[in-house]
Amino acid sequence: MKAALFTPLVLASTACWVAPRGLLRLGPQDPGVVIAGLTSCASDASEALTIDPSKQLTVLVHGCRFSQGGFRTLAQVFEAHGQQTVCFNYNDRDRLETSARQLRAALEALETRLSPGLLTLVGHSQGGLVARRALVDEGGSSHPVHAGFQYRLVTVSSPFAGIASSRDCGRVWLHVLSLGVTVVICQVIAGDKWHEIFPGSDFMEHPGTLASSVAEHVKVVTDERGTCRRQSADGACAESDFVFALPEQTNSAVDSDPRVVQAQVQAGHVEIVGEQGTPPAKLLEVLQSQRILTELSPERSEEVAALLDRIYRARVP
C-alpha cells in the first residue's frame, strides 16, 4: 500500500479515550445534569456550564485531530456575538455512526433541559459528517425532536464524498490479495471508522435525508488549493493546508436537498476555522451573511475585532 494512503487528517492516537463530562445548569439555582459528550467549551471542559434558556445555543462538533483548544477559541467568537456554546466531544477513531448516535442522544437530553427554540450545530471536517448524520431521518433512526425545536446545521470542509486517499480501504480484491493485511493497516491508521470514510462506502453513498426539524444546512466548502499553513524562513511553504479537494466535499445526495445553502470559500482546511495567528475571518463572513452569527452594533463590532486580535494573536517565538 502507498505510504500516503491517508491524509494527515485521519491519523490519530490509539490510546484509550474517555469522553469528558461536564455539568450543565439552567441558571445559578439549577443543580444541573451531566449529559454525556457535552461540556463547556472553556479551557477546563470539566467545569460547570450555566446556560441561559433565553439565548441562542450553538453546539460545536470538532473534526478529526482538530484540537479541542481550537474550538474553544472559536466558541469565544460566538459568545462575543451573544450566542452561547457547548462543545460535543467524541472519539474520532470510533465509527462515524457511533459518534452520530452519541450526538443524537446528547441533543435529545439537551432538549429536555431547554425551552423550545432553534439550536445550531457547527461541525468542522469529520465533525460535519457526524453532525449531519445525527440529524438524518432514515430507517427509523431519525433524531426524535421535542415539539417546538428546530435545528440549523452548519458543516465546514466536510468530505461528504469520502476521503480520496483512503480509497484503497474499499478495494476488497486488495484485502484478499494481501491476506487481510490491508484491513489491519486501515484499522490501525483510521480506527473503527475505516470502512466508512472511503469513496463509495455505504456511509458516503447513502447519507440519508435530513429530518424535517432541520430548517437549513449551511454547507461551507473550502477550495484549499495552493493554501499554506506554515511557511519556512525563506518564504517557502513548510506545511500545506490542503486536506480535501472540492470533489471530496461534493455529494449530490447531500447537495440536492433544497435546504442546503452552499458557500465556497478560498481557504485552507485549518485556516477556515482559525488557529493561533490566523483568525477565522472568512468563516465569520459566511456565518454573518447567513445570519448564523447575529449582527453587531458598530461599537460592539470594534470590541469583537479587538477580541479577535487578542485571542488569535500569533505567539512570539
Beta strands, then each sheet from edge to edge (+ up, - down):
strand 1: 23-26
strand 2: 33-34
strand 3: 38-39
strand 4: 49-51
strand 5: 57-61
strand 6: 84-88
strand 7: 118-124
strand 8: 150-156
strand 9: 214-223
strand 10: 228-231
strand 11: 237-240
strand 12: 260-266
sheet 1: 2+ 1- 4-
sheet 2: 3+ 6- 5- 7- 8- 9- 12-
sheet 3: 10+ 11-
end
